[in-house]
Amino acid sequence: MRIVFPSAHPVLTGSAGILGAMLVAAGLAAWRHQPPAPLPADAPPEAFSAQRAFPLLAELVGDGIPHPNGSRQNDIVRERILKAFRERGYEPEVQEAVVDRRGRPFTVRNVAARLEGSGATTAAGPGGKPGGSGSPRSAVLLMSHYDSVPEGPGASDAGVSVAIILELARLLRAAPQARNPIVFLITDGEEYGLLGARAFVDGHPSAQEIGAVVNLEARGTSGLSLMFETGKGTAWLAARMAGRLHHPGTSSLMASIYRTMPNTTDLSVFLRAGYTGYNFAFIGGRERYHTPDDDLAHVDPRSLQHQGENALAVTQSLAASDLSALAGAGEAVWFDFLGSLLVWWPMPLTLPLGLLASALFVWLLFRLRRRGILSFGRALAGLGLSLLLSGIAFGTSWLFGALARNLGWIVGRNAAVPAAVVSGFWLAALLGILAGVLILSRRVRRPILEELAWGSGALWALLALAAALLFPPGSYLFLAPALIAGAAGLAMTWIPSGIAGAGMRFRWDVLVTLFLAACLWLPMEILICEALGLAPTWLVAARPALVCVLASPLLLPLRRTSSP
């Protein structure tokens, strides 16, 4: 008996496949966007435990009194930090300096402590600058600040990070001695213009020894600990992170976007002075940033755990490495895949990868043409149809954004965005793709599956090549799906026709490409909306439009059966 499916079957099957892939990718993105569970106080001694660090935080800022630079409470918190270092076997020092800010003098009091290394040294540049001959640059600097804004107690900004550094000071002292010395620096006056960092770079003797910096910050009270900023030598720095961060949250795109923003941290002072390193922060709950609600009650222990794990991993990695290698290190493209795997490659490799993605689709076109499936003209038509569908999806997504603003679902340009509103942009883009495909399938008399399958992938290959040329740090968003789409499309052409005719009723290559693209783009969507809100709306609408066009071939039948 032969079963004949109704004409609507491809749309239903394709829609189910698209929604399934997108929902699974969204679920994975949301799941992996959560920080890890805090380890208990009886965790292995070599592991960082939030439960061991939390009492330190409570002792530092538990009274909930703001402690800005120059205040009496600032002095009290500093004494608590000094006491904690001494209890861990260190001899901390206070660096007192007067720093000018816009013609007004500020007195800052930094706290510094040191853990000696095994004695290996590397060379520094002239005058103590990194990268040449002179004083050794073999020390690792682990840094945060202890002052708060006058408006809030600063439990997360940056009490959490100070507690982490104190706990790491204990943990690292108990561990086998590392190659490089580690300097722990808790700065003062960060909130008034990075004053303590400036005082350290300009006047502290240990500044001449620093080869790499790890800075810990917060712009909220919860969320993942993100590595959002680096200096030069990112290829070397990415290699130190790969395989060491158990739950990485970072990308070269994130670091590149941050460089365009006016925000600064203590690391900014070091970067301007020629240093390099990592900057970690969590940004969830940013509505409590610099407010009275930045208190102990709103600290997420999971964020404390994640920030501590990341700081421990990179500090140990740097302390065990030859920091002189940073002098000749190049730049890299890097990203985490669903917070599980850190992928990176040297930046000069980006353009060859973009050319490879385009070459795969040229090769695919020649194979399809040789088999009589697709001509050059129809391939160009497929590329044009993909562009048209992208435009339709952009229009429907943008209209949803305009409607959401008019209905008050989006408040302000940079306010936190509800997940339902973000999902609405993507659903509107998918509906636009569905409407466009249904209109095309009714108006075009011949099958257009192969045209759209090739055209949507080729569009992404061209975008990958353009990104590789114009914006390498963000090129991975296009390169990875384009390479997979080209390779999977070629693999489909080698499947024997008998097997395909017997039961292959679905374009699995297209589905895999769509799923991979969604797994890369949806976590970025969560982060961007969490950090920047929905400004501007057209850019928010463009992202789902580009991803959803990959779904268009799934809404068409594999072949059109002729009438008996």
C-alpha positions as CSV (number, residue, x, y, z in Angstrom):
1,M,0.0,0.0,0.0
2,R,1.3,3.4,-0.9
3,I,0.7,6.4,1.4
4,V,0.3,9.7,-0.3
5,F,0.9,12.7,2.0
6,P,-1.2,15.8,1.6
7,S,0.4,18.9,0.1
8,A,0.6,20.6,3.5
9,H,2.8,17.8,4.9
10,P,6.2,19.5,4.1
11,V,5.1,22.7,5.9
12,L,3.9,20.8,8.9
13,T,7.0,18.6,9.0
14,G,9.3,21.5,8.4
15,S,7.7,23.7,10.9
16,A,7.9,21.0,13.6
17,G,11.6,20.4,12.8
18,I,12.3,24.2,12.9
19,L,10.5,24.8,16.1
20,G,12.1,21.7,17.7
21,A,15.6,22.7,16.7
22,M,15.0,26.3,17.9
23,L,13.4,25.3,21.2
24,V,16.2,22.8,22.0
25,A,18.8,25.4,21.2
26,A,17.0,28.0,23.3
27,G,16.7,25.6,26.2
28,L,20.4,24.7,26.0
29,A,21.3,28.4,25.8
30,A,19.1,29.3,28.8
31,W,20.4,26.3,30.8
32,R,24.1,27.0,30.1
33,H,23.6,30.7,30.8
34,Q,23.1,29.8,34.5
35,P,26.2,29.9,36.8
36,P,27.3,26.6,38.3
37,A,26.0,25.5,41.7
38,P,28.2,26.6,44.7
39,L,30.5,24.0,46.1
40,P,30.0,23.2,49.8
41,A,32.5,24.1,52.5
42,D,33.8,20.6,52.6
43,A,34.8,20.6,48.9
44,P,38.3,19.4,48.0
45,P,40.9,21.8,49.4
46,E,42.3,22.6,46.0
47,A,38.9,23.7,44.6
48,F,37.3,27.1,45.0
49,S,34.2,26.9,47.3
50,A,31.6,29.7,47.4
51,Q,30.5,28.4,50.8
52,R,34.0,29.0,52.2
53,A,34.2,32.5,50.6
54,F,30.8,33.7,51.6
55,P,31.7,34.2,55.3
56,L,34.5,36.4,54.2
57,L,32.1,38.5,52.2
58,A,29.7,38.7,55.1
59,E,32.6,39.9,57.4
60,L,33.7,42.5,54.9
61,V,30.3,44.2,54.0
62,G,27.7,42.4,56.1
63,D,26.9,45.5,58.1
64,G,25.5,47.0,54.8
65,I,27.1,50.5,55.3
66,P,28.4,52.1,52.1
67,H,32.2,52.6,52.2
68,P,33.3,55.1,49.5
69,N,36.8,56.4,49.3
70,G,37.7,58.7,52.2
71,S,34.9,57.5,54.5
72,R,35.3,56.1,58.0
73,Q,33.6,52.9,56.8
74,N,36.2,52.6,54.1
75,D,38.9,52.5,56.8
76,I,37.0,49.8,58.6
77,V,36.7,47.6,55.5
78,R,40.3,48.1,54.7
79,E,41.3,46.9,58.2
80,R,39.2,43.8,57.7
81,I,41.0,43.1,54.5
82,L,44.4,43.5,56.2
83,K,43.4,41.2,59.0
84,A,42.2,38.6,56.6
85,F,45.5,38.6,54.7
86,R,47.4,38.3,57.9
87,E,45.3,35.4,59.1
88,R,46.3,33.6,55.8
89,G,50.0,34.0,56.5
90,Y,50.7,37.2,54.4
91,E,52.3,40.4,55.3
92,P,50.1,42.9,53.5
93,E,51.1,46.5,52.9
94,V,49.1,49.7,52.5
95,Q,50.1,51.9,49.6
96,E,49.0,55.4,50.3
97,A,49.0,58.0,47.5
98,V,47.5,61.2,46.5
99,V,45.9,61.1,43.0
100,D,44.6,64.1,41.1
101,R,41.2,63.8,39.5
102,R,40.1,66.9,37.5
103,G,42.1,69.2,39.6
104,R,41.0,67.7,42.9
105,P,43.4,65.6,45.0
106,F,42.1,62.2,46.4
107,T,44.0,60.1,48.9
108,V,43.8,56.4,48.1
109,R,45.0,53.5,50.2
110,N,45.5,50.3,48.3
111,V,46.1,46.9,50.0
112,A,48.7,44.6,48.4
113,A,50.1,41.2,49.3
114,R,52.5,38.9,47.6
115,L,53.0,35.1,47.1
116,E,56.5,34.3,45.9
117,G,57.1,32.0,43.0
118,S,59.8,29.4,42.4
119,G,62.1,32.0,40.9
120,A,61.7,31.8,37.1
121,T,61.8,35.3,35.5
122,T,61.1,36.8,32.1
123,A,62.3,40.0,30.6
124,A,60.6,43.4,30.3
125,G,60.9,46.3,28.0
126,P,62.9,49.5,28.3
127,G,62.0,51.6,31.3
128,G,60.0,48.7,32.7
129,K,57.5,48.4,29.9
130,P,56.4,44.9,29.0
131,G,58.2,43.1,26.1
132,G,61.9,43.9,26.0
133,S,65.0,44.0,28.2
134,G,65.0,45.5,31.7
135,S,63.4,44.5,35.0
136,P,61.7,41.1,35.1
137,R,58.1,40.9,34.2
138,S,57.2,37.5,35.7
139,A,54.5,38.3,38.3
140,V,50.8,37.8,37.9
141,L,48.5,40.5,39.4
142,L,45.1,39.4,40.8
143,M,43.0,42.5,41.4
144,S,39.7,44.1,42.5
145,H,38.6,47.1,44.5
146,Y,37.2,47.5,47.9
147,D,35.6,51.0,47.8
148,S,31.8,51.3,47.1
149,V,29.7,54.0,45.7
150,P,28.1,56.3,48.4
151,E,24.6,55.0,47.3
152,G,25.1,51.3,48.2
153,P,27.1,48.8,50.3
154,G,28.9,47.3,47.3
155,A,28.4,43.7,48.2
156,S,28.8,42.6,44.6
157,D,30.6,45.6,43.3
158,A,33.1,44.5,44.3
159,G,32.9,42.8,47.7
160,V,32.3,39.5,46.1
161,S,35.6,39.8,44.2
162,V,37.5,40.9,47.3
163,A,36.2,37.9,49.2
164,I,37.2,35.7,46.2
165,I,40.8,37.1,46.2
166,L,41.1,36.5,50.0
167,E,39.9,32.9,49.6
168,L,42.3,32.4,46.6
169,A,45.2,33.8,48.6
170,R,44.6,31.1,51.2
171,L,44.1,28.4,48.6
172,L,47.1,29.3,46.4
173,R,49.4,29.5,49.5
174,A,48.4,25.9,50.4
175,A,49.0,24.7,46.8
176,P,52.4,23.7,45.4
177,Q,54.5,26.7,44.7
178,A,53.9,28.1,41.2
179,R,56.6,29.3,38.8
180,N,55.7,33.0,38.9
181,P,55.0,35.2,41.9
182,I,51.4,36.4,42.4
183,V,50.6,39.9,43.6
184,F,47.2,40.4,45.2
185,L,46.0,44.0,44.9
186,I,42.8,45.5,46.4
187,T,42.5,49.0,45.1
188,D,40.8,52.0,46.6
189,G,39.0,54.9,44.7
190,E,37.9,52.8,41.7
191,E,34.4,54.3,41.8
192,Y,35.9,57.8,41.7
193,G,37.9,57.3,38.6
194,L,40.2,54.2,38.9
195,L,42.3,56.2,41.3
196,G,43.9,53.3,43.1
197,A,44.9,51.5,39.9
198,R,46.5,54.7,38.7
199,A,48.4,55.0,42.0
200,F,49.7,51.4,41.7
201,V,50.8,51.7,38.1
202,D,52.5,55.0,38.6
203,G,54.1,54.5,42.0
204,H,54.2,51.0,43.3
205,P,57.5,49.0,42.9
206,S,55.7,45.8,42.2
207,A,54.1,47.4,39.1
208,Q,57.5,46.8,37.3
209,E,57.2,43.1,37.8
210,I,53.7,42.5,36.5
211,G,53.5,40.4,33.3
212,A,49.7,39.7,33.2
213,V,46.7,41.0,35.1
214,V,43.4,39.3,36.2
215,N,40.8,41.8,37.2
216,L,37.5,40.9,38.9
217,E,34.4,43.1,38.7
218,A,30.6,43.2,38.8
219,R,27.9,45.2,37.1
220,G,25.0,43.5,38.8
221,T,24.4,40.9,41.5
222,S,24.0,37.7,39.6
223,G,24.7,35.8,36.4
224,L,27.6,34.2,34.7
225,S,31.1,35.3,35.3
226,L,32.0,36.6,31.8
227,M,35.5,37.2,30.5
228,F,34.6,40.3,28.6
229,E,37.8,42.2,28.1
230,T,41.5,41.5,27.3
231,G,44.5,43.4,26.1
232,K,47.1,42.4,23.5
233,G,48.2,38.9,22.8
234,T,44.8,37.3,22.8
235,A,46.0,34.2,20.9
236,W,48.3,33.4,23.9
237,L,45.6,34.4,26.4
238,A,42.9,32.3,24.7
239,A,45.2,29.3,24.8
240,R,45.6,29.8,28.5
241,M,41.8,29.7,29.0
242,A,41.0,26.8,26.7
243,G,40.5,23.6,28.6
244,R,40.9,25.4,32.0
245,L,37.6,27.2,32.3
246,H,35.0,24.6,33.0
247,H,32.0,26.9,32.2
248,P,33.5,29.5,29.8
249,G,31.4,32.6,29.0
250,T,33.4,34.7,26.6
251,S,34.0,35.6,23.0
252,S,36.2,37.9,20.9
253,L,32.9,39.6,19.8
254,M,32.1,40.4,23.5
255,A,35.6,41.9,24.0
256,S,35.3,43.9,20.7
257,I,31.9,45.4,21.7
258,Y,33.2,46.4,25.1
259,R,36.1,48.3,23.5
260,T,33.5,50.6,21.8
261,M,31.7,51.4,25.1
262,P,32.6,54.2,27.5
263,N,32.7,51.9,30.5
264,T,36.1,51.5,32.3
265,T,37.4,49.3,35.1
266,D,40.8,49.2,36.9
267,L,42.1,47.0,34.1
268,S,41.6,50.0,31.7
269,V,44.5,51.8,33.5
270,F,46.8,48.7,33.0
271,L,45.8,48.3,29.4
272,R,46.7,51.9,28.7
273,A,50.0,51.4,30.4
274,G,50.9,48.5,28.1
275,Y,49.9,45.5,30.2
276,T,47.5,42.8,29.2
277,G,45.3,40.2,30.9
278,Y,41.7,39.2,31.6
279,N,38.7,41.1,33.0
280,F,35.9,39.0,34.5
281,A,32.5,40.3,35.7
282,F,28.9,39.2,36.2
283,I,26.1,41.4,34.9
284,G,22.8,39.8,35.9
285,G,20.5,41.9,38.1
286,R,22.0,45.1,36.8
287,E,19.0,47.1,38.1
288,R,20.6,46.7,41.5
289,Y,24.0,48.0,40.3
290,H,25.2,51.1,42.3
291,T,22.0,51.1,44.5
292,P,21.2,50.2,48.1
293,D,20.1,46.8,46.8
294,D,23.7,45.8,46.0
295,D,23.7,44.1,49.4
296,L,24.5,40.8,50.9
297,A,20.9,39.5,50.5
298,H,21.0,39.9,46.7
299,V,24.4,38.2,46.2
300,D,23.9,35.1,44.1
301,P,26.3,32.4,45.5
302,R,26.4,30.8,42.1
303,S,27.9,33.9,40.6
304,L,30.4,34.0,43.5
305,Q,31.3,30.4,42.7
306,H,31.7,30.9,39.0
307,Q,33.8,34.1,39.4
308,G,36.0,32.3,41.9
309,E,36.4,29.2,39.6
310,N,37.4,31.4,36.7
311,A,39.8,33.5,38.7
312,L,41.5,30.5,40.1
313,A,41.8,28.8,36.7
314,V,43.4,31.7,34.9
315,T,45.6,32.8,37.8
316,Q,47.0,29.3,38.1
317,S,47.5,29.0,34.4
318,L,49.3,32.4,34.2
319,A,51.4,31.6,37.3
320,A,52.6,28.4,35.7
321,S,53.4,29.9,32.3
322,D,56.3,31.7,30.7
323,L,55.0,35.2,30.5
324,S,57.7,36.3,28.2
325,A,55.8,34.5,25.4
326,L,53.2,37.3,25.6
327,A,55.6,39.8,24.0
328,G,55.4,38.1,20.6
329,A,51.8,36.7,20.8
330,G,49.3,37.6,18.1
331,E,45.6,38.1,18.2
332,A,42.8,35.5,18.0
333,V,39.1,34.8,17.4
334,W,37.5,32.9,20.2
335,F,34.1,31.9,21.5
336,D,32.5,29.5,23.9
337,F,30.0,26.9,22.6
338,L,27.1,26.8,25.0
339,G,29.3,27.5,27.9
340,S,31.0,24.1,27.6
341,L,33.8,24.4,25.1
342,L,36.2,27.3,24.3
343,V,37.0,27.4,20.6
344,W,39.7,29.7,19.2
345,W,42.0,30.2,16.3
346,P,44.7,32.7,15.3
347,M,43.1,35.8,13.7
348,P,45.2,35.5,10.5
349,L,43.4,32.2,9.9
350,T,40.0,33.9,9.7
351,L,40.2,35.0,6.1
352,P,41.3,31.6,4.8
353,L,38.3,30.0,6.7
354,G,36.0,32.6,5.0
355,L,37.4,31.7,1.6
356,L,37.0,28.0,2.4
357,A,33.3,28.5,3.3
358,S,32.8,30.2,-0.1
359,A,34.8,27.5,-1.9
360,L,32.6,24.7,-0.4
361,F,29.5,26.3,-1.9
362,V,31.1,26.8,-5.3
363,W,32.1,23.1,-5.2
364,L,28.6,22.1,-4.1
365,L,27.1,24.1,-7.0
366,F,29.3,22.3,-9.5
367,R,28.3,18.9,-8.1
368,L,24.6,19.8,-8.2
369,R,25.0,21.2,-11.7
370,R,26.8,18.0,-12.9
371,R,23.9,15.9,-11.6
372,G,21.3,18.1,-13.3
373,I,19.8,19.4,-10.1
374,L,20.8,23.0,-10.2
375,S,22.1,25.5,-12.8
376,F,24.1,28.6,-12.4
377,G,21.0,30.8,-13.1
378,R,18.8,28.9,-10.6
379,A,21.6,29.1,-8.0
380,L,21.7,32.9,-8.4
381,A,17.9,33.0,-8.2
382,G,18.1,31.0,-4.9
383,L,20.6,33.5,-3.5
384,G,18.1,36.3,-4.5
385,L,15.2,34.4,-2.9
386,S,17.2,34.0,0.3
387,L,17.9,37.7,0.4
388,L,14.2,38.4,-0.2
389,L,13.1,36.1,2.6
390,S,15.6,37.7,5.0
391,G,14.1,41.0,4.2
392,I,10.6,39.7,4.9
393,A,11.7,38.2,8.2
394,F,13.5,41.4,9.1
395,G,10.3,43.3,8.4
396,T,8.0,41.1,10.5
397,S,10.6,41.1,13.4
398,W,11.0,44.9,13.3
399,L,7.2,45.4,13.2
400,F,6.9,43.2,16.3
401,G,9.5,45.4,18.0
402,A,7.6,48.6,17.1
403,L,4.4,47.0,18.4
404,A,6.1,45.9,21.7
405,R,7.4,49.4,22.3
406,N,4.0,51.0,21.6
407,L,2.3,48.5,24.0
408,G,4.9,49.2,26.7
409,W,6.5,45.8,26.7
410,I,9.9,47.4,26.3
411,V,10.7,50.2,28.8
412,G,13.5,52.5,27.8
413,R,16.4,51.8,25.4
414,N,18.7,50.0,27.8
415,A,16.3,48.4,30.3
416,A,16.4,44.7,30.9
417,V,14.3,42.8,28.4
418,P,11.8,40.0,29.3
419,A,12.5,36.7,27.7
420,A,9.0,36.6,26.2
421,V,9.8,39.9,24.3
422,V,13.1,38.5,23.0
423,S,11.3,35.3,21.9
424,G,8.7,37.5,20.1
425,F,11.4,38.9,17.8
426,W,12.4,35.4,16.8
427,L,8.9,34.0,16.4
428,A,8.0,37.0,14.2
429,A,11.0,36.3,12.0
430,L,10.0,32.7,11.7
431,L,6.4,33.6,10.8
432,G,7.8,36.0,8.2
433,I,9.9,33.2,6.7
434,L,6.9,30.8,6.7
435,A,4.7,33.4,5.0
436,G,7.4,34.2,2.4
437,V,7.9,30.5,1.5
438,L,4.2,29.9,1.2
439,I,3.8,32.8,-1.1
440,L,6.8,31.8,-3.2
441,S,5.6,28.1,-3.5
442,R,2.3,29.2,-4.8
443,R,3.6,31.7,-7.3
444,V,6.6,29.8,-8.6
445,R,5.5,26.8,-10.7
446,R,8.7,24.7,-10.4
447,P,10.3,23.3,-7.2
448,I,12.6,25.7,-5.5
449,L,14.0,23.5,-2.7
450,E,17.5,23.2,-4.1
451,E,17.7,26.9,-4.9
452,L,16.8,27.9,-1.4
453,A,19.0,25.3,0.2
454,W,22.0,26.4,-1.8
455,G,21.1,30.1,-1.7
456,S,20.6,30.4,2.1
457,G,23.9,28.6,2.8
458,A,25.7,30.6,0.1
459,L,24.3,33.8,1.7
460,W,25.9,32.8,5.0
461,A,29.1,31.9,3.3
462,L,29.2,35.4,1.7
463,L,28.5,37.0,5.1
464,A,31.2,34.9,6.7
465,L,33.7,36.1,4.0
466,A,32.6,39.7,4.6
467,A,32.9,39.4,8.3
468,A,36.4,37.8,8.0
469,L,37.5,40.8,6.0
470,L,35.7,43.6,7.9
471,F,35.1,42.3,11.4
472,P,37.2,39.2,12.3
473,P,36.3,39.2,16.1
474,G,32.6,38.5,15.3
475,S,33.2,36.3,12.2
476,Y,32.7,33.1,14.0
477,L,29.0,33.7,14.2
478,F,28.9,33.3,10.4
479,L,31.9,31.1,9.8
480,A,31.0,28.1,11.9
481,P,27.4,27.7,10.4
482,A,28.6,28.4,6.8
483,L,31.4,25.8,7.1
484,I,29.0,23.2,8.5
485,A,26.4,24.0,5.9
486,G,28.8,23.6,3.0
487,A,30.3,20.4,4.3
488,A,26.9,18.9,5.2
489,G,25.5,19.9,1.8
490,L,28.4,18.2,0.0
491,A,27.9,15.1,2.1
492,M,24.3,14.9,1.0
493,T,25.3,14.8,-2.6
494,W,27.3,11.6,-2.0
495,I,24.4,9.7,-0.5
496,P,23.3,7.1,-3.1
497,S,20.1,8.1,-4.8
498,G,18.5,4.7,-3.9
499,I,18.9,5.5,-0.2
500,A,17.6,9.0,-0.6
501,G,14.6,7.8,-2.6
502,A,13.8,5.0,-0.1
503,G,13.2,7.2,2.9
504,M,15.1,10.5,3.1
505,R,12.2,12.8,3.3
506,F,13.9,15.6,5.2
507,R,16.9,17.9,4.7
508,W,19.0,17.0,7.7
509,D,21.9,19.0,6.5
510,V,19.8,22.2,6.7
511,L,18.4,21.2,10.1
512,V,21.9,20.7,11.6
513,T,23.1,24.0,10.2
514,L,20.0,25.8,11.6
515,F,20.6,24.2,15.0
516,L,24.3,25.1,15.1
517,A,23.5,28.7,14.1
518,A,20.9,29.0,16.8
519,C,23.3,27.5,19.5
520,L,25.8,30.3,18.6
521,W,23.4,33.2,18.2
522,L,20.9,32.6,21.0
523,P,23.4,32.8,23.9
524,M,24.7,36.0,22.3
525,E,21.2,37.3,22.1
526,I,20.7,36.6,25.8
527,L,23.9,38.4,26.7
528,I,23.3,41.4,24.5
529,C,19.8,42.0,25.7
530,E,21.0,41.5,29.3
531,A,23.8,44.0,29.0
532,L,22.6,46.5,26.4
533,G,18.8,46.2,26.2
534,L,17.1,46.5,22.8
535,A,18.9,49.5,21.3
536,P,18.7,49.8,18.4
537,T,15.6,47.8,17.5
538,W,16.6,47.3,13.8
539,L,19.7,45.4,14.9
540,V,17.7,43.2,17.3
541,A,15.4,42.4,14.4
542,A,18.2,41.7,12.0
543,R,19.7,38.9,14.1
544,P,16.7,36.5,14.0
545,A,16.1,37.4,10.3
546,L,19.6,36.1,9.3
547,V,19.3,32.9,11.4
548,C,15.7,32.1,10.4
549,V,16.4,32.3,6.7
550,L,18.4,29.0,7.1
551,A,15.1,27.4,8.0
552,S,13.4,28.2,4.7
553,P,14.3,24.9,2.8
554,L,12.7,22.8,5.5
555,L,9.3,24.2,4.6
556,L,9.4,22.8,1.1
557,P,8.9,19.2,-0.3
558,L,12.0,17.3,-1.3
559,R,10.5,16.7,-4.8
560,R,7.3,17.4,-6.6
561,T,5.5,14.2,-7.7
562,S,4.0,14.3,-11.2
563,S,0.4,13.4,-11.7
564,P,-0.4,9.8,-12.7
